[in-house]
């Protein structure tokens, strides 16, 4: 994937990142070379978008915006809709509003004034999806914002947004899992958002995050939680809010104890929010199966999921290594 390799070369020119360049590139190219019948369609859309004159990247809250792209909104929409579903966003491209399932700006506003400034920092975004937050981190002034996301479609979505911009040299997405990365203790801010509850071994995930952190750096952890005392956690049977692979939802006190067990310090709970259908919603940009949060809650009692568990509630914590 030529566009990826060109971007990778410039992004990994950072002195510290260069130490890990060859291993990350080798593993990334292997990930891109897996068999997937959608790749020709995604590649075609990407090539068509790449042929247009680039626009200017910025913010137009709640959107990441790209202005003055030398292409019609209809052409942009046609190609971006080859990359459905768009889960994270939203974006505005010229006058085209790409209304993703999640309004990511709501989460970002809960975080941005309660964490250490990202300006001039090297940042890692784990489970980055299509890189919406990775780009936000770069727009906040991060010197390098690296997102890792194994789901191939989301990497093509990031590449599509990236290829429409004149300059986005400070953010990058690579198609790897956290566990596939070498230990890179160079990041001054590490984000794990919406990832922990998908891990079979939560302590292993937290330990690996710690191994990616430079001295005196900050972890920003966002995950599903449930009400309860210390040592309480919900282990769903089957699905949770229609999601597969949800292994464990801790109470906030349990979550703090996990972080402490791994060796994190200065653990702070900075936000608890119930997820609403205003934040996670149906839009035409999530494809032929447009179900979203409202379909996964008990219609007679929206405080419960359709499986009878407590409805989604998310906590954000910060801590240092």
SULRA-V947681 format. One record per backbone hydrogen bond with DSSP energy under -0.5 kcal/mol. NH is the residue of the N-H (numbers start at 1). CO is the residue of the C=O. E is the energy in kcal/mol with one decimal. If there is no record, write none. Layout:
# SULRA-V947681
NH & CO & E
NH & CO & E
This chain:
# SULRA-V947681
5 & 1 & -2.2
6 & 2 & -2.5
7 & 3 & -2.0
8 & 4 & -2.9
9 & 5 & -2.3
10 & 6 & -1.6
11 & 7 & -2.4
12 & 8 & -2.8
13 & 10 & -1.0
14 & 11 & -1.1
18 & 14 & -2.2
19 & 16 & -1.2
20 & 17 & -1.8
21 & 18 & -1.0
24 & 20 & -2.2
25 & 21 & -2.6
26 & 22 & -2.5
27 & 23 & -2.2
28 & 24 & -2.0
29 & 25 & -2.6
30 & 26 & -1.7
31 & 27 & -1.9
32 & 28 & -2.1
33 & 29 & -1.1
34 & 31 & -1.2
39 & 36 & -1.7
42 & 38 & -2.5
43 & 39 & -3.1
44 & 40 & -2.3
45 & 41 & -2.0
46 & 42 & -2.2
47 & 43 & -2.7
48 & 44 & -2.1
49 & 45 & -2.1
50 & 46 & -2.3
51 & 47 & -0.9
52 & 49 & -1.5
53 & 70 & -0.6
55 & 164 & -3.2
56 & 67 & -2.6
57 & 55 & -0.5
58 & 65 & -2.4
60 & 63 & -2.8
63 & 60 & -2.3
64 & 90 & -1.8
65 & 58 & -2.4
65 & 63 & -0.6
66 & 92 & -2.3
67 & 56 & -2.2
70 & 53 & -1.8
71 & 69 & -2.1
76 & 72 & -2.2
77 & 73 & -2.8
78 & 74 & -2.4
79 & 75 & -1.8
80 & 76 & -2.6
81 & 77 & -2.1
82 & 79 & -1.3
83 & 80 & -1.6
84 & 81 & -0.7
86 & 285 & -2.9
87 & 85 & -0.8
90 & 98 & -0.5
91 & 98 & -1.8
92 & 64 & -2.5
93 & 96 & -2.9
94 & 66 & -2.8
94 & 92 & -0.6
96 & 93 & -2.7
97 & 95 & -0.6
98 & 91 & -3.1
98 & 96 & -0.7
99 & 97 & -1.1
100 & 98 & -1.2
101 & 86 & -1.9
102 & 87 & -2.8
103 & 279 & -2.3
104 & 89 & -3.0
104 & 102 & -1.2
106 & 103 & -1.3
107 & 103 & -0.6
108 & 104 & -2.3
109 & 105 & -2.5
110 & 106 & -1.0
111 & 107 & -1.0
111 & 108 & -0.6
112 & 108 & -3.0
114 & 111 & -2.6
115 & 111 & -0.5
120 & 141 & -3.2
121 & 118 & -2.3
123 & 121 & -0.6
123 & 144 & -3.4
124 & 189 & -2.3
125 & 146 & -3.1
126 & 124 & -0.6
126 & 191 & -2.9
127 & 148 & -1.5
128 & 125 & -0.5
128 & 148 & -1.9
131 & 128 & -2.0
135 & 131 & -2.7
136 & 132 & -2.0
137 & 133 & -2.6
138 & 134 & -1.8
139 & 135 & -2.6
140 & 136 & -1.3
141 & 138 & -1.7
142 & 137 & -1.8
143 & 121 & -1.4
144 & 121 & -1.5
145 & 170 & -2.8
146 & 123 & -2.9
146 & 144 & -0.5
147 & 145 & -0.6
147 & 172 & -3.5
148 & 125 & -2.4
149 & 174 & -2.4
152 & 150 & -0.5
154 & 151 & -0.6
155 & 151 & -1.0
155 & 152 & -0.6
156 & 152 & -1.6
157 & 153 & -2.2
158 & 154 & -2.3
159 & 155 & -2.2
160 & 156 & -2.2
161 & 157 & -2.2
162 & 158 & -3.0
163 & 159 & -2.7
164 & 160 & -0.8
164 & 161 & -0.7
165 & 162 & -1.6
166 & 55 & -3.1
171 & 168 & -1.1
172 & 145 & -2.0
174 & 147 & -2.3
176 & 174 & -1.8
180 & 177 & -1.2
181 & 177 & -0.6
181 & 178 & -1.4
186 & 184 & -2.9
186 & 212 & -0.7
187 & 184 & -0.7
187 & 212 & -1.9
188 & 122 & -2.3
189 & 122 & -1.3
190 & 218 & -2.7
191 & 124 & -3.1
192 & 220 & -2.5
193 & 126 & -0.9
194 & 192 & -0.5
194 & 222 & -2.5
195 & 222 & -0.7
198 & 195 & -1.9
199 & 196 & -1.9
202 & 200 & -0.6
205 & 201 & -1.8
206 & 202 & -2.2
207 & 203 & -2.4
208 & 204 & -2.3
209 & 205 & -2.2
210 & 206 & -1.9
211 & 207 & -1.5
212 & 208 & -0.6
212 & 209 & -1.3
213 & 210 & -1.4
214 & 187 & -2.4
217 & 214 & -1.3
218 & 188 & -2.0
219 & 319 & -3.0
220 & 190 & -3.0
221 & 219 & -0.6
221 & 317 & -2.9
222 & 192 & -2.8
223 & 315 & -2.0
225 & 313 & -2.8
226 & 250 & -1.8
232 & 229 & -1.8
234 & 249 & -3.2
236 & 234 & -0.6
238 & 236 & -0.6
240 & 243 & -2.0
243 & 240 & -2.5
247 & 197 & -2.9
247 & 245 & -0.8
248 & 197 & -0.7
249 & 234 & -2.9
250 & 224 & -0.5
250 & 248 & -0.5
251 & 232 & -2.0
255 & 251 & -2.5
256 & 252 & -2.3
257 & 253 & -1.9
258 & 254 & -2.2
259 & 255 & -2.2
260 & 256 & -2.3
261 & 257 & -2.5
262 & 258 & -1.6
263 & 259 & -0.8
263 & 260 & -0.8
264 & 259 & -2.4
265 & 320 & -3.3
268 & 318 & -3.0
270 & 268 & -0.7
270 & 316 & -2.6
271 & 316 & -1.3
273 & 314 & -2.7
275 & 312 & -1.9
279 & 276 & -1.3
280 & 276 & -2.2
281 & 101 & -2.8
281 & 279 & -0.5
285 & 99 & -0.6
286 & 283 & -1.5
287 & 284 & -0.8
290 & 288 & -0.5
295 & 292 & -2.2
296 & 292 & -0.6
296 & 293 & -2.1
298 & 301 & -0.5
298 & 304 & -2.6
301 & 298 & -1.2
304 & 301 & -2.2
305 & 309 & -3.0
306 & 296 & -2.1
308 & 305 & -1.7
311 & 303 & -2.5
314 & 273 & -3.1
315 & 223 & -2.6
316 & 271 & -2.6
317 & 221 & -2.9
318 & 268 & -2.3
319 & 219 & -1.6
320 & 265 & -2.7
321 & 217 & -1.0
